[in-house]
Amino acid sequence: MHGSVDYTVSMKRASANSSILWIGHRGSPLHFPENTIEGYRAVLEAGGRYIETDVQLAADGMPFLYHDVELMRLSGTGGRLFDIDSETARLLPASFPERFGTRFHDLCISPLAEFSALLQAYTDATAFIEIKEESATHYGIDAVVDTVLATLDAVSHQCVFLSFDAGVVQRLQAVSEVATGWVIPEWNARNREIAEALNPRWLFCNRERLPMENRDVWHGDWGWALYTINDRETGEELCKRGFRHLETDRILDMLHASP
């Protein structure tokens, strides 16, 4: 058991001294291209200790830090990650030209193995690893989960492995003892049943789907992480309700801002 959290009680007991634990959503995507080692390193060097990344697989099964299947948005080129091998994928830009222009033109996408090496240099950091549904569907849940676990074996104690796909979470729990999380697709009775059956260490939820009253929040043995919160006022309101782990695109701004 993880230790049940009653968020009705938590809201009543929350104090002004409660601190938000910001999670860097895809690193620091307003300052660096998303899901890049450079972005994650900037967060960790600034004192952030919670980061989130996305994992997709190339054609030969090598996992990369990548959110989309299509290459255009981040890499500025046509095609799909599923259709190129890892040697070609390593040369893909990670420049996000629509947002950053040519500023990061020499930045390439990163294999998941490089993320493992980064975590080993920051042993007090925690990484939330989202295994994307598209890869699980394309390559099969078992193959994708086993590959990701093997790649991050050296730092698995620093990771929480999560997915929108409940089948991915089930596979993780069946073959390992790693911490798991489920990203709730919608707030409804059926998904509550799924959450209770999975009983993951974490539930991730879009903060706009969260009920207004804590009495309506699902209670269980899990912790909550909410996304995406890009203003401090909203973050402080959620923190007072007992929700401290908040995912943001603006983590460097949040870390540098005065409490």
SULLIN-V25160 format. One line per field, one symbol per residue. phi: phi as a letter, one per 30 degrees, with the letter a starting at -180 (. if undefined). A space follows every 10 residues. Layout:
phi->???
This chain:
phi->.cjdccddde ddcdbdddcd cdcddhjbdd cbedhceddd ddddddjdbb bbbcbbcdec jddbdaccdd cdddcibdjb ddcbddddde cddbdhddcc icecdcdcdc dedddedddd dbdcdbcccc ddedddddcj eedddddddd dcedbedccc cbaddddddd deddcacddb bbcddbcadd ddddedddhd dbccbdddcd edcddcddca dcccbcbccc bdddeddddd djccdbdbdc dddddddde
